[in-house]
Amino acid sequence: MTKTETQNIPLLDIHAQDAPIKDRILKKIHDMFDKKQFINGPEVSELEDKLKNYCETQFSVGVSSGSDALIISLMALNIGHHDEVITTPFSFFATAGSIARVGAKPVFCDIDPKTFNIDPLNIEEKITENTKAIMPVHLFGQCADMDPIIEIAKKYNLYIIEDAAQAIGSSYNTNSTQIKKAGNLGTIGCFSFFPSKNLGGCGDGGAVTTNDEELYQKLKSLRMHGETQRYHHKFIGGNFRLDTLQAGILSIKLDYLNKQHEGRMKNAEYYNKHLHPSVIKPFINEKCTSIFNQYTLQSKDRDTLKSYLTDHTIGNNIYYPIPLHLQECFHYLNHKEGDFPYAEKAAKEVLSIPVFSELSTDQLDYVIHHINHFHDA
C-alpha cells in the first residue's frame, strides 16, 4: 500500500488491541458469570495484588473509576471545606472536579510549556495556610517533574495525590537516582481504566495505590460506605467498588500491558524520526519514561491541521480544548483569560494522533505523509 492510497486510521483501535486475548477474556467472563460473585469477588483482590506489584507499591485498592479514585483519595486524607489543593488547569475535568466535589478549592498553577505538566516553579507561590495537598497530573503518559514537587510537599507538610490516570507504567528517575513508577511517587496514586487508557477495561474502573497502611485500610472502608465491619460505619464513604467482571478482565489485560507500552513507544520513536523537523513533537523530560497514552503534537494552525487529518480519515482529537480555569462551573474562582497563558496556549495548539501499539508501518507512514505534506504546503 502506498503512502497516498487512502486508509482509515482510527485514533485508537480497541478491536485490534483485544483480538489476541479475546478468547481468554471471554472464558474469564464466562467463569465469573457462572460463579455469580459479581461484587467483591476474588478477581478484585487478585487484580489489586497484581497492581501493587506492577506499580511497586505496598498497597492497591480497586475502585469504580479514575474520577472516583481521586475523590476517595481526597476523602481518605480528610480534605474538604476550606481546604485548598494545588493542581494544573490543563487536564481532564475530573482533576479539578474531584477537588470541588469534596468541598475543597482547586488552586490552579500554570504548566511547563514543553511537557504540558504542572510547572513546579509556580507551585510555592500558590501555597497558603489552607493548602493541604498538591495534585500533579502525569499527562499523556509522562510523569510530572516530581523531585521539586516532593521537596515542596516536604517543606510545607503537604500531601501529594498523583493523578496518574493516563500513566500506569510510566516512570521517573528521582534525584536519589532511584527509578520509581507512577503511583509510587506521592502519598497516593490514582489510576483510570477507562477503555481508552493503555490498561482499559470494558467499562469504567480505577485504582488507588499507596505505601501507607493506615490510608490503605481507610480507602478500603470508604469504598464500602465507610464500613469497618458489616453494617458498622466508621466513616461516611460511598459506593466506590470495582466490579468483579471489570477486575477479571483488567487482570488479564495487565499481563499484556508492557507489550502495549513497548508498541506505543516504538511508534512514537518512529514518528519522532520521520515527521518533518518543523512539526512540534512531544517533549519528554530526561528523567521520565513516557508510555504515550497520547502522542500529542503542537501547532499554531491546529484547527486547520485537525480538519486536514479528518478529511484524510486519520483519527485525531484535542486533549483538552478548554483549560479548567475557563470552564463555566469554575466561574466562582474568578479566573479570566490570560491567567494561565501556557495552559491556554496548549489548549489552542495541541492535537493527538494515533499511536496505539497495533499500528502497522504502512499506517504510520500514511499518517506521517499527510502531516508532512500539510507542513510543506
C-alpha positions as CSV (number, residue, x, y, z in Angstrom):
1,M,0.0,0.0,0.0
2,T,1.4,3.4,-1.0
3,K,1.6,6.4,1.4
4,T,-1.0,8.2,-0.7
5,E,-3.5,5.4,-1.0
6,T,-6.5,6.2,1.3
7,Q,-6.6,4.5,4.6
8,N,-9.0,4.8,7.5
9,I,-6.9,5.0,10.7
10,P,-8.7,5.5,14.0
11,L,-7.2,7.3,16.9
12,L,-7.5,4.1,18.9
13,D,-8.3,0.6,17.7
14,I,-9.6,-1.4,20.7
15,H,-10.7,-4.3,18.4
16,A,-7.1,-4.8,17.3
17,Q,-5.8,-4.5,20.9
18,D,-8.2,-7.1,22.3
19,A,-8.1,-9.6,19.4
20,P,-5.1,-11.7,20.5
21,I,-6.6,-12.1,24.0
22,K,-10.3,-12.2,23.2
23,D,-10.7,-15.9,23.8
24,R,-9.0,-15.7,27.2
25,I,-11.2,-12.7,28.2
26,L,-14.4,-14.4,27.1
27,K,-13.5,-17.6,29.0
28,K,-12.9,-15.5,32.1
29,I,-16.2,-13.6,31.7
30,H,-18.0,-17.0,31.4
31,D,-16.3,-18.3,34.5
32,M,-17.2,-15.2,36.5
33,F,-20.8,-15.3,35.3
34,D,-21.1,-18.9,36.5
35,K,-19.6,-18.1,39.9
36,K,-22.1,-15.2,40.4
37,Q,-19.7,-13.3,42.8
38,F,-20.3,-10.0,41.0
39,I,-19.5,-7.8,44.0
40,N,-16.1,-8.2,45.7
41,G,-15.3,-11.5,44.0
42,P,-11.8,-12.9,44.3
43,E,-10.8,-11.3,41.0
44,V,-10.8,-7.9,42.7
45,S,-8.1,-8.8,45.2
46,E,-6.3,-10.7,42.5
47,L,-6.1,-7.5,40.4
48,E,-5.1,-5.4,43.5
49,D,-2.2,-7.8,44.2
50,K,-1.0,-7.6,40.6
51,L,-1.4,-3.8,40.5
52,K,0.6,-3.2,43.7
53,N,3.4,-5.4,42.3
54,Y,3.3,-3.7,38.9
55,C,3.4,-0.2,40.4
56,E,5.9,-1.3,43.1
57,T,3.8,0.0,46.0
58,Q,2.8,-1.7,49.2
59,F,-1.0,-1.5,48.6
60,S,-3.6,-1.1,45.9
61,V,-7.4,-0.6,46.1
62,G,-9.7,-1.2,43.1
63,V,-12.4,1.4,42.7
64,S,-15.2,2.3,40.4
65,S,-13.4,4.8,38.1
66,G,-10.5,7.1,37.8
67,S,-12.6,10.0,38.9
68,D,-13.7,8.1,42.0
69,A,-10.1,7.3,42.7
70,L,-9.4,11.0,43.0
71,I,-12.5,11.6,45.2
72,I,-11.9,8.7,47.5
73,S,-8.2,9.8,47.9
74,L,-9.2,13.3,48.9
75,M,-11.7,11.8,51.4
76,A,-9.2,9.5,52.9
77,L,-6.9,12.5,53.5
78,N,-9.7,14.4,55.2
79,I,-9.6,17.2,52.6
80,G,-12.8,19.1,52.3
81,H,-14.4,22.5,53.0
82,H,-12.0,25.5,53.5
83,D,-9.1,23.4,52.2
84,E,-7.1,24.1,49.1
85,V,-5.4,21.7,46.6
86,I,-2.9,23.0,44.0
87,T,-3.2,21.4,40.6
88,T,-2.9,22.0,36.9
89,P,-5.5,23.9,34.7
90,F,-4.6,21.6,31.8
91,S,-6.1,18.2,32.4
92,F,-9.3,16.2,32.1
93,F,-12.1,17.7,34.1
94,A,-12.1,15.1,36.9
95,T,-8.8,16.5,38.2
96,A,-10.2,19.8,39.5
97,G,-13.8,18.4,39.6
98,S,-12.8,15.9,42.3
99,I,-11.4,18.7,44.5
100,A,-14.5,20.7,44.2
101,R,-16.7,17.7,44.8
102,V,-15.3,17.2,48.3
103,G,-15.9,20.9,49.0
104,A,-12.2,22.0,48.7
105,K,-10.9,24.7,46.4
106,P,-8.8,23.9,43.3
107,V,-5.9,26.3,43.1
108,F,-4.5,26.3,39.6
109,C,-0.9,26.5,38.7
110,D,0.3,27.0,35.1
111,I,2.1,24.3,33.2
112,D,5.5,23.7,31.7
113,P,5.0,24.7,28.0
114,K,7.1,21.8,26.8
115,T,5.7,18.8,28.8
116,F,2.2,20.3,29.5
117,N,2.6,19.1,33.1
118,I,2.3,21.4,36.1
119,D,5.4,23.6,36.4
120,P,6.9,23.1,39.9
121,L,8.5,26.6,39.7
122,N,5.0,28.1,40.1
123,I,3.7,25.9,42.9
124,E,5.3,27.5,46.0
125,E,3.7,30.9,45.4
126,K,0.3,29.3,45.5
127,I,0.6,27.9,48.9
128,T,-1.5,29.4,51.7
129,E,-2.4,28.3,55.3
130,N,-5.3,26.4,53.8
131,T,-3.2,24.3,51.3
132,K,-3.4,20.6,52.1
133,A,-2.2,18.9,49.0
134,I,-0.6,19.1,45.6
135,M,-2.3,17.1,42.8
136,P,0.1,16.8,39.8
137,V,-1.2,15.1,36.7
138,H,1.1,12.8,34.7
139,L,-0.4,14.0,31.4
140,F,-0.4,11.9,28.2
141,G,1.7,9.2,29.8
142,Q,4.6,11.2,31.2
143,C,5.2,11.9,34.9
144,A,5.3,15.4,36.1
145,D,8.7,16.7,37.3
146,M,8.3,15.2,40.8
147,D,11.6,15.9,42.6
148,P,10.8,19.6,43.2
149,I,7.2,18.8,43.9
150,I,8.2,16.3,46.5
151,E,10.7,18.8,48.0
152,I,7.9,21.5,48.3
153,A,5.5,19.0,49.8
154,K,8.0,18.0,52.5
155,K,8.8,21.7,53.2
156,Y,5.2,22.6,53.8
157,N,3.9,19.2,55.1
158,L,1.6,18.7,52.1
159,Y,0.1,15.5,50.7
160,I,0.8,14.5,47.1
161,I,-2.0,13.0,45.1
162,E,-0.8,11.7,41.8
163,D,-3.4,11.9,39.0
164,A,-1.8,9.0,37.1
165,A,-5.0,8.2,35.1
166,Q,-3.0,8.3,31.8
167,A,0.3,7.0,33.1
168,I,0.2,3.5,34.5
169,G,3.7,2.0,33.9
170,S,5.4,5.3,33.3
171,S,8.5,6.0,35.4
172,Y,10.5,8.9,36.9
173,N,14.2,8.9,37.8
174,T,14.4,10.7,41.1
175,N,17.3,12.8,42.5
176,S,18.2,9.8,44.6
177,T,18.9,8.0,41.2
178,Q,16.0,5.7,42.1
179,I,13.6,4.9,39.2
180,K,10.0,4.9,40.5
181,K,6.8,4.2,38.8
182,A,3.8,6.5,38.6
183,G,1.6,5.9,41.6
184,N,4.7,5.4,43.8
185,L,5.9,9.0,43.9
186,G,3.5,10.6,46.2
187,T,1.2,9.9,49.2
188,I,-1.5,8.3,46.9
189,G,-1.6,7.4,43.2
190,C,-4.8,7.4,41.2
191,F,-5.4,5.4,38.0
192,S,-8.2,5.1,35.5
193,F,-9.1,2.0,33.5
194,F,-11.4,3.8,31.1
195,P,-11.4,1.9,27.8
196,S,-9.1,4.4,26.0
197,K,-6.3,4.0,28.6
198,N,-3.3,1.8,28.0
199,L,-4.8,-0.5,30.5
200,G,-8.5,-0.2,29.7
201,G,-11.5,-2.2,30.8
202,C,-14.8,-3.0,29.2
203,G,-16.4,0.0,31.0
204,D,-15.4,2.2,34.0
205,G,-12.8,1.2,36.6
206,G,-10.0,2.7,38.6
207,A,-7.5,2.1,41.3
208,V,-5.6,3.8,44.1
209,T,-2.1,2.9,45.3
210,T,-0.2,3.9,48.5
211,N,2.5,2.8,50.8
212,D,0.7,3.9,53.9
213,E,-1.2,1.1,55.6
214,E,-3.5,3.3,57.6
215,L,-4.6,5.1,54.4
216,Y,-5.0,1.7,52.7
217,Q,-7.4,0.5,55.4
218,K,-9.3,3.7,55.3
219,L,-9.6,3.6,51.5
220,K,-11.0,0.0,51.7
221,S,-13.5,1.2,54.2
222,L,-14.5,4.3,52.3
223,R,-15.2,2.4,49.1
224,M,-17.8,0.4,51.1
225,H,-19.7,3.3,52.5
226,G,-17.2,3.6,55.4
227,E,-17.8,0.1,56.7
228,T,-15.3,-1.4,59.1
229,Q,-17.5,-4.5,59.5
230,R,-20.9,-5.3,58.1
231,Y,-23.4,-2.6,59.0
232,H,-20.8,-0.8,61.2
233,H,-19.8,2.5,59.6
234,K,-16.8,4.4,61.0
235,F,-16.7,6.9,58.1
236,I,-19.1,8.4,55.6
237,G,-17.9,6.9,52.4
238,G,-19.6,5.8,49.2
239,N,-20.1,3.1,46.7
240,F,-16.7,3.2,45.1
241,R,-16.4,-0.6,44.4
242,L,-14.7,-2.0,41.3
243,D,-17.0,-4.6,39.7
244,T,-15.7,-8.2,39.7
245,L,-16.3,-8.5,36.0
246,Q,-14.1,-5.5,35.3
247,A,-11.4,-6.7,37.7
248,G,-11.2,-10.1,36.0
249,I,-10.9,-8.5,32.5
250,L,-8.3,-6.0,33.7
251,S,-6.2,-8.7,35.4
252,I,-5.8,-10.5,32.1
253,K,-5.1,-7.3,30.2
254,L,-2.4,-6.3,32.8
255,D,-0.4,-9.3,31.7
256,Y,0.0,-7.7,28.3
257,L,0.4,-4.1,29.4
258,N,4.2,-3.9,28.9
259,K,3.8,-5.2,25.4
260,Q,1.3,-2.4,24.8
261,H,3.7,0.2,26.2
262,E,6.6,-1.1,24.0
263,G,4.5,-0.8,20.9
264,R,3.4,2.7,21.7
265,M,7.0,3.8,22.5
266,K,8.2,2.2,19.3
267,N,5.6,4.0,17.2
268,A,6.4,7.3,19.0
269,E,10.1,6.8,18.1
270,Y,9.1,6.2,14.5
271,Y,7.1,9.4,14.4
272,N,10.0,11.3,16.0
273,K,12.3,10.1,13.4
274,H,10.2,10.6,10.3
275,L,7.9,13.6,11.0
276,H,9.0,16.9,9.4
277,P,11.5,18.8,11.6
278,S,9.1,21.7,11.7
279,V,6.5,19.6,13.5
280,I,6.5,20.2,17.2
281,K,6.6,16.7,18.7
282,P,6.1,15.6,22.3
283,F,8.9,16.7,24.7
284,I,10.0,14.0,27.1
285,N,11.8,15.1,30.3
286,E,15.1,13.3,30.5
287,K,14.1,11.9,33.9
288,C,10.9,10.4,32.5
289,T,9.9,7.3,30.5
290,S,6.6,8.0,28.8
291,I,4.1,5.3,28.0
292,F,2.5,7.5,25.3
293,N,-1.2,7.2,26.3
294,Q,-1.3,10.0,23.7
295,Y,1.2,11.2,21.1
296,T,0.4,14.9,21.1
297,L,1.6,17.4,18.5
298,Q,1.6,21.2,18.9
299,S,0.6,23.5,16.0
300,K,-0.3,27.2,15.8
301,D,-2.5,26.1,12.9
302,R,-4.0,23.2,14.9
303,D,-7.7,23.5,13.8
304,T,-6.7,23.5,10.1
305,L,-4.4,20.5,10.7
306,K,-7.2,18.7,12.5
307,S,-9.6,19.3,9.6
308,Y,-7.0,18.1,7.1
309,L,-6.3,14.9,9.0
310,T,-10.0,14.2,9.4
311,D,-10.5,14.8,5.7
312,H,-7.9,12.1,5.1
313,T,-9.5,9.7,7.5
314,I,-6.8,9.9,10.2
315,G,-8.2,9.8,13.7
316,N,-7.3,12.7,16.0
317,N,-8.5,14.5,19.0
318,I,-7.9,17.6,21.1
319,Y,-7.0,16.9,24.7
320,Y,-8.1,19.5,26.0
321,P,-9.7,22.4,24.2
322,I,-10.8,24.4,27.2
323,P,-8.5,24.8,30.2
324,L,-10.1,24.1,33.6
325,H,-9.9,27.7,34.9
326,L,-12.1,28.8,32.0
327,Q,-14.8,26.2,32.5
328,E,-18.2,27.7,33.3
329,C,-18.6,25.7,36.5
330,F,-15.4,27.3,37.9
331,H,-16.5,30.9,37.4
332,Y,-16.7,31.3,41.1
333,L,-12.9,31.1,41.3
334,N,-12.9,34.4,39.4
335,H,-10.3,33.4,36.8
336,K,-10.1,35.1,33.4
337,E,-8.4,34.5,30.1
338,G,-4.7,35.3,30.4
339,D,-4.4,34.0,34.0
340,F,-2.5,30.8,32.9
341,P,-1.1,31.6,29.5
342,Y,0.8,28.4,28.9
343,A,-2.3,26.2,29.6
344,E,-4.4,28.5,27.4
345,K,-1.8,28.2,24.6
346,A,-1.7,24.5,24.8
347,A,-5.5,24.3,24.7
348,K,-5.4,26.2,21.4
349,E,-2.5,24.2,19.8
350,V,-2.4,20.5,20.9
351,L,-3.6,17.7,18.7
352,S,-3.2,14.0,19.4
353,I,-2.7,11.4,16.6
354,P,-2.8,7.6,16.5
355,V,-0.1,5.9,18.5
356,F,-1.7,2.6,19.6
357,S,0.7,-0.4,19.5
358,E,-1.1,-2.3,16.7
359,L,-0.4,0.4,14.1
360,S,1.4,-1.1,11.0
361,T,4.3,0.6,9.3
362,D,2.0,1.4,6.4
363,Q,-0.4,3.1,8.7
364,L,2.3,5.1,10.4
365,D,3.7,6.1,7.0
366,Y,0.3,7.3,5.9
367,V,-0.1,9.5,8.9
368,I,3.4,10.8,8.6
369,H,3.0,11.5,4.8
370,H,-0.1,13.6,5.4
371,I,1.3,15.6,8.4
372,N,4.5,16.3,6.5
373,H,2.5,17.3,3.4
374,F,0.5,19.7,5.5
375,H,3.6,21.3,6.8
376,D,5.2,21.5,3.4
377,A,2.2,23.2,1.8
